[in-house]
Amino acid sequence: MTTRREFITGIPLGAAAVIGCDTSNEFKNEVQSENFGAGQGETIILGRTGFKVSRIGFGAAHFTLNKTKEEATRLVNTILDNGINLIDTAWNYGNEQASWRYLGEVFKDRNRDEFFLSNKLEWREGRPISEKSVEGQIDEALKVMHVDYFDLYLIHNLYEPGCYEKCVERRFIEDLIKVREKGKIRSIGITGHCHPDMILMCKHYPEIDVVLGGMNIMREYYYFDYDARHLNDYAKRNNLGILSMKPFLMGALTSNQPTALKYAMTQPNSVPIPGMTEIEHVTMNVRAAREFSALSPEEQQRWKEPETILEGPACTGCNYCINGDTDDIDVPQLVMAAQYGERFGLREWQSKDKQRKKLAQDLEKITPEMAKRYTGKCPFELPVDELLKKSALYV
């Protein structure tokens, strides 16, 4: 018989509110009994920072939405009670810095060594806090969150050409180093949606210990983001800690989220930091982390393989289907879009991106004869022609 816990952990993100799952004290106690942070192998060293953190973290961007202070703080306490000790926040998370304020309400009553706290330096125009000095920003955040130091401070969102030059010119890293020497922060990092300037920053500043980017399963296979791959590879080669944001693409993945989370956990030094806005999300994420940690190293490695992720034959991007062709059509990526989009119940995602547009144009060029030719050359005997038809839903 399916237990209530087993049933709950199978619910897609956001579905709990629809079917009316209760969050009674009885259920919360059941959730807290998971306590995944207590077991061997359920923590990870965050790259060369040397800090031990939980196998997954908590992205605190949206947990305050449509919640009272009591509801939001109860959720954070449940997260901490379950051993998830890495919390990532920023000035612009929540209305009027609600993320900072509500976290501060929790931290007032917790021991400081219970959590690893990550915050961000704002520098873009139009944000009042950006007008403060580096140390001024950090002092304000310390005060609001009722803590006396941050474990990690990241320069927020290097997202466009020129970010690297601006950071060098304004000496952000140098100022963070000075604040670190005063004991107000313990390590330094950068964030962004895997823009090439992030690698430039890491090469220029060996003081950078952590990168936070969208390095998740859909970036790897569906979105096929070369910048994310390059940043991920650079971080692994240089033993940088990796915080992987948006493992569920902000809710765009509507099924098999635990699989996406487990994939993110296969990456060395990588900690996925999903948002959690309901108790049910905590349950699902904790269970996925516990199940992954219980696997042998060999079994964990298999979660990197497309066949494991898709539970069957998978496109590997070998390009055999287009060898010798001059059509300039990215058939493997279209096939991956269909396979991963279907597997994860993907809603339309970043459809205005130029890569998506290029794939949509490729799809329009494919004739039935071409699709048949691609199918005949696939070494894995995938139904390429049928998958190309399905890809129209996702590109």
Sequence and secondary structure as in RCSB ss.txt:
>XXXX:A:sequence
MTTRREFITGIPLGAAAVIGCDTSNEFKNEVQSENFGAGQGETIILGRTGFKVSRIGFGAAHFTLNKTKEEATRL
VNTILDNGINLIDTAWNYGNEQASWRYLGEVFKDRNRDEFFLSNKLEWREGRPISEKSVEGQIDEALKVMHVDYF
DLYLIHNLYEPGCYEKCVERRFIEDLIKVREKGKIRSIGITGHCHPDMILMCKHYPEIDVVLGGMNIMREYYYFD
YDARHLNDYAKRNNLGILSMKPFLMGALTSNQPTALKYAMTQPNSVPIPGMTEIEHVTMNVRAAREFSALSPEEQ
QRWKEPETILEGPACTGCNYCINGDTDDIDVPQLVMAAQYGERFGLREWQSKDKQRKKLAQDLEKITPEMAKRYT
GKCPFELPVDELLKKSALYV
>XXXX:A:secstr
   HHHHHHTS TTHHHHHT    HHHHHHHHTT GGGSTTSEEE GGG  EEESS EETTSTTTT  HHHHHHH
HHHHHHTT  EEE  TTSSTTSHHHHHHHHHHTTS GGG EEEEEE  STT GGGGS HHHHHHHHHHHHT S B
SEEEE    STTHHHHHHHHTHHHHHHHHHHTTSBS EEEE SS THHHHHHHH TTEEEEEE  SHIIIIIS  
HHHHHHHHHHHHTT EEEE  TTGGGT  S HHHHHHHHHTSTTEEE  B  SHHHHHHHHHHHHHHHTS HHHH
HHTTSHHHHHTS       GGGTT  S   HHHHHHHHHHHHHTT    STTSHHHHHHHHHHHH  HHHHHHHH
HH TT   HHHHHHHHTTT 
